[in-house]
Amino acid sequence: MRHTYRAIALASLALLPPAAAAPALAARAASTPDPIVFVHGWNSDGSTWNTMAERFRADGWPAGRLHRWSYPTSQSNATTAIQLAQEIDHVLAATGASKVDLVTHSMGGLSSRYYLKNMAGDAKVDAWVSLAGPNHGTGAAYLCGGASCTEMRPGSAFLDALNAGDETPGTTRYATWRSPCDGIVTPADTVALAGALNTETACLQHTAFPADAAVYREVRDHVAPGAG
């Protein structure tokens, strides 16, 4: 069916005079969604995004523009940011896009923010999403070990540097979602960032964000072509 629609669209363009066909093609190109790079949280992997990625695909995002990235979660978030930069460059080269959107869950928000702030990442990221991100730290990080957990603790040197000055630098469109019932990232207002679109959800557990339908719709509207 999709091939039929595409053939009809191309045939319609062929009937347009050259002066009309060019703007029509330009409009179609402008509506192509940015590739999305999904960044999971601590002790997780790219499969946490399966439900959300499928919803994006059903809503018109090409499968080749939905990248469920995985990385070692015990390492420093700064190290992860270097690897994320490489992944984003790979996605841009593979798709021909000029920018990506970043959709993150939990600790995934920290490495991606480091990339945006310290590695000129805002030039390559249109929209950024933090779902239940410990952007100002969480006491739950005292219960786990490794470099990344140490960095998630309130008052860590990593977070103090990350949050110093402008919390949402550059031209990237920032948005966060937090839940009063998170249970892991607490207090809930640790998620919100100055300068971002900050939303409180219904009562959701920490791991429920990537699969929640209402959260998905709001995230989709934030990253959709033409949003902002």
Secondary structure, DSSP 4 states (H G I P E B T S, - for coil): -HHHHHHHHHHHHHHS-HHHHHHHHHHHHHTSPPPEEEE--TT--GGGGHHHHHHHHHTT--GGGEEEE---SSS-HHHHHHHHHHHHHHHHHHH--S-EEEEEETTHHHHHHHHHHHS-GGGGEEEEEEES--TT--GGGGGS-SHHHHHHSTT-HHHHHHHSS-SS-SS-EEEEEE-TT-SSS-SGGGS--TTSEEEE-SS--GGGGGG-HHHHHHHHHHHSTT--
